Amino acid sequence: MSDMRKITAFIPAALLETAQANTGEGVSETLRIALEKLNYAAWCKRMLELRGKVKFEWNLDELSEDREFDEHGNVIN
């Protein structure tokens, strides 16, 4: 977060109190968390809308050709 804005918002007191109780944070941090969750939910919705519209043609064997793996499947190099 580089730029910050000071805002005035009218929010139902009970809603804010409940949200603050859930986050355990102050007003500003609670609102920041809520806005981040809203943005994340919108991103998830957009990603779900892409389901079946993007075709990937990856061959996992080809992708792993230049790597060595240990017995647990972890990349060595």
MILORO-77495 format. One record per residue (C-alpha): x, y, z; residue in three letters. Coordinates in steps of 0.05 Angstrom, whole numbers, padded with zeros to 5 digits, always signed. Each point is the difference from the previous one (the first is absolute). Layout:
<pts>
XYZala
...
</pts>
This chain:
<pts>
+00000+00000+00000met
+00033+00063-00023ser
-00053+00054-00001asp
-00048+00008+00057met
-00066+00036+00002arg
-00036+00026+00060lys
-00075-00012-00007ile
-00064+00013+00037thr
-00050-00057-00002ala
-00067-00011+00032phe
-00003-00072+00022ile
-00051-00033+00046pro
+00031-00002+00069ala
-00020-00072+00013ala
+00031-00023-00066leu
+00065+00035+00016leu
+00002-00027+00071glu
-00012-00071-00024thr
+00053+00007-00054ala
+00051+00028+00050gln
-00016-00057+00048ala
+00014-00049-00057asn
+00066+00032-00020thr
+00024+00021+00068gly
+00024+00064-00033glu
-00017+00074-00001gly
-00047+00035-00048val
+00051+00014-00055ser
+00030-00069+00000glu
-00069-00033+00002thr
-00022+00041-00061leu
+00065-00016-00037arg
-00011-00075+00013ile
-00072+00005-00024ala
+00020+00036-00064leu
+00055-00051-00014glu
-00049-00057+00009lys
-00050+00034-00047leu
+00054+00009-00053asn
+00022-00073+00009tyr
-00072-00024-00007ala
-00007+00040-00065ala
+00065-00030-00026trp
-00024-00070+00017cys
-00065+00013-00037lys
+00038+00023-00062arg
+00045-00062+00003met
-00061-00046+00005leu
-00030+00034-00061glu
+00062-00021-00039leu
-00011-00073+00017arg
+00002-00040-00065gly
+00018+00061-00042lys
+00076-00004+00005val
+00033-00061-00029lys
+00067-00023+00026phe
+00041-00050-00038glu
+00054-00019+00049trp
+00038-00064+00001asn
+00024-00011+00072leu
+00054-00048-00023asp
+00029+00053-00046glu
-00004+00053+00054leu
+00040-00042+00048ser
+00053-00024-00050glu
+00053+00051+00022asp
-00008-00015+00074arg
+00022-00054+00047glu
-00045-00026+00056phe
+00014-00036+00065asp
-00039-00062+00022glu
-00055+00045+00029his
-00011+00039-00064gly
+00036+00063+00024asn
+00042+00038-00051val
+00074-00009+00013ile
+00027+00053-00047asn
</pts>
